[in-house]
Amino acid sequence: MSDLNLVCLPFAGAGAGFFVPWRDRRDGVVVHAPQLPGREDLIDEPPLTSVPDAVEHLLTELMDELGGGEVVLFGHSLGAVLAFELAQRLESVDTFAVRHLVVSGSAGPFRRREHPATGLSDAEFLRRVRELAGYEHPALAEPEFRELILPTLRADVRMHEEYRPRPGASTKAALTSVRGAHDELVTAAHAAEWAQVTDGGFATVELPGGHMYLVDEVDRLLELVAGLVRSPV
């Protein structure tokens, strides 16, 4: 059986490096993590602030890296809406086939955030992001690193909060919505809203933890993804 190409898209403020520890964690799963501007090796490039621009960038990178083939898309929070939009773009590219879409830590794409963080002062913005995620990257505690990361984090949050899917947007791929069982941001009902945007099979799954469950549950998540593709919903 050929390897599974798993394309991973991160949450706001994170880069491709978040997924480096995922590589070689499970035989038969090859992790690909395209990089958006404004972080890590692309830190000198201005961050993008719209989902369509980000998706075009991701598509170009995937075309360069893979060229085509069957892929599974995984995205967490902001990454979930990027994965959803990327799935639709890949479905229009003859060389690619989206086997499965796994959205994580995200309400359905048509739901708007009740208390947005865009436009707040730095202190209020960081407090709001911490409340939303239930998690704060250790680098944000260091003023030097915070100054470096904050513009990209702001751009990502703006991208997420201003995102509006086109009316009737949907993917042909089977879709699984995953959440942490104790996620206080994304309820089970919110996670189930993704059923509205797929023409394929749909399922919801809960794993132990809160909104950032994937920090500690990598092996369970990779096992889940591999199982979904071997036995589609």
BELPEBEL-V242671 format. One record per backbone hydrogen bond with DSSP energy under -0.5 kcal/mol. NH is the residue of the N-H (numbers start at 0). CO is the residue of the C=O. E is the energy in kcal/mol with one decimal. If there is no record, write none. Layout:
BEGIN
nh:NH co:CO e:E
nh:NH co:CO e:E
END
This chain:
BEGIN
nh:3 co:27 e:-3.8
nh:4 co:2 e:-0.6
nh:5 co:3 e:-0.8
nh:5 co:29 e:-2.8
nh:6 co:4 e:-0.6
nh:6 co:71 e:-3.0
nh:7 co:5 e:-0.6
nh:7 co:31 e:-3.0
nh:8 co:73 e:-2.5
nh:13 co:10 e:-1.8
nh:17 co:14 e:-1.7
nh:18 co:15 e:-1.7
nh:19 co:16 e:-1.2
nh:21 co:18 e:-1.3
nh:22 co:18 e:-0.6
nh:22 co:19 e:-1.5
nh:24 co:21 e:-1.5
nh:28 co:25 e:-1.6
nh:29 co:3 e:-3.3
nh:29 co:27 e:-0.6
nh:30 co:28 e:-0.6
nh:31 co:5 e:-3.2
nh:37 co:41 e:-2.6
nh:38 co:35 e:-0.6
nh:41 co:38 e:-2.9
nh:42 co:39 e:-1.7
nh:44 co:41 e:-1.8
nh:53 co:49 e:-2.1
nh:54 co:50 e:-2.8
nh:55 co:51 e:-2.0
nh:56 co:52 e:-2.0
nh:57 co:53 e:-2.6
nh:58 co:54 e:-2.8
nh:59 co:55 e:-2.1
nh:60 co:56 e:-2.0
nh:61 co:57 e:-2.4
nh:62 co:58 e:-2.5
nh:63 co:59 e:-2.0
nh:64 co:60 e:-2.3
nh:65 co:61 e:-3.2
nh:66 co:61 e:-1.5
nh:67 co:65 e:-0.6
nh:68 co:94 e:-3.5
nh:70 co:96 e:-2.5
nh:71 co:4 e:-2.6
nh:72 co:99 e:-2.3
nh:73 co:6 e:-3.0
nh:74 co:101 e:-1.9
nh:75 co:8 e:-1.7
nh:76 co:103 e:-3.2
nh:78 co:75 e:-2.5
nh:79 co:76 e:-1.2
nh:80 co:76 e:-1.1
nh:81 co:77 e:-1.9
nh:82 co:78 e:-2.5
nh:83 co:79 e:-2.1
nh:84 co:80 e:-2.3
nh:85 co:81 e:-2.7
nh:86 co:82 e:-2.4
nh:87 co:83 e:-1.5
nh:88 co:84 e:-1.8
nh:89 co:85 e:-2.9
nh:90 co:86 e:-1.8
nh:91 co:88 e:-1.4
nh:92 co:89 e:-1.6
nh:93 co:91 e:-0.6
nh:95 co:92 e:-1.5
nh:96 co:68 e:-2.0
nh:98 co:70 e:-3.0
nh:98 co:96 e:-0.8
nh:99 co:70 e:-0.8
nh:100 co:173 e:-2.5
nh:101 co:72 e:-3.3
nh:102 co:100 e:-0.6
nh:102 co:175 e:-2.2
nh:103 co:74 e:-2.4
nh:104 co:177 e:-2.5
nh:107 co:189 e:-1.1
nh:110 co:107 e:-1.7
nh:119 co:116 e:-1.8
nh:124 co:120 e:-3.6
nh:125 co:121 e:-2.7
nh:126 co:122 e:-2.0
nh:127 co:123 e:-2.6
nh:128 co:124 e:-2.6
nh:129 co:125 e:-2.3
nh:130 co:126 e:-2.1
nh:131 co:127 e:-2.5
nh:132 co:128 e:-2.7
nh:133 co:129 e:-2.4
nh:134 co:129 e:-0.5
nh:139 co:136 e:-2.0
nh:140 co:137 e:-1.7
nh:141 co:138 e:-1.5
nh:142 co:140 e:-0.6
nh:145 co:141 e:-3.1
nh:146 co:142 e:-2.2
nh:147 co:143 e:-1.1
nh:148 co:144 e:-2.5
nh:149 co:145 e:-2.8
nh:150 co:146 e:-0.5
nh:151 co:148 e:-0.5
nh:152 co:148 e:-2.3
nh:153 co:149 e:-3.0
nh:154 co:150 e:-2.3
nh:155 co:151 e:-2.6
nh:156 co:152 e:-2.5
nh:157 co:153 e:-2.6
nh:158 co:154 e:-2.5
nh:159 co:155 e:-2.4
nh:160 co:156 e:-2.8
nh:161 co:157 e:-2.2
nh:162 co:158 e:-0.6
nh:162 co:159 e:-0.7
nh:168 co:165 e:-2.1
nh:170 co:196 e:-2.2
nh:173 co:98 e:-0.5
nh:174 co:200 e:-2.9
nh:175 co:100 e:-2.4
nh:176 co:202 e:-2.5
nh:177 co:102 e:-3.1
nh:177 co:175 e:-0.5
nh:178 co:204 e:-1.9
nh:180 co:206 e:-2.8
nh:181 co:208 e:-3.3
nh:182 co:179 e:-2.1
nh:186 co:184 e:-0.6
nh:190 co:186 e:-2.4
nh:191 co:187 e:-1.7
nh:192 co:188 e:-0.6
nh:192 co:189 e:-1.3
nh:193 co:190 e:-1.1
nh:194 co:191 e:-1.8
nh:195 co:192 e:-1.8
nh:196 co:193 e:-1.8
nh:197 co:194 e:-0.8
nh:198 co:170 e:-3.0
nh:199 co:172 e:-0.8
nh:202 co:174 e:-1.4
nh:204 co:176 e:-2.4
nh:206 co:178 e:-2.1
nh:212 co:209 e:-1.6
nh:214 co:211 e:-1.9
nh:215 co:212 e:-1.4
nh:216 co:212 e:-1.4
nh:220 co:216 e:-2.2
nh:221 co:217 e:-2.8
nh:222 co:218 e:-2.2
nh:223 co:219 e:-2.3
nh:224 co:220 e:-2.7
nh:225 co:221 e:-2.5
nh:226 co:222 e:-2.2
nh:227 co:223 e:-2.3
nh:228 co:224 e:-1.7
nh:229 co:225 e:-2.2
nh:230 co:226 e:-2.3
nh:231 co:228 e:-0.6
END
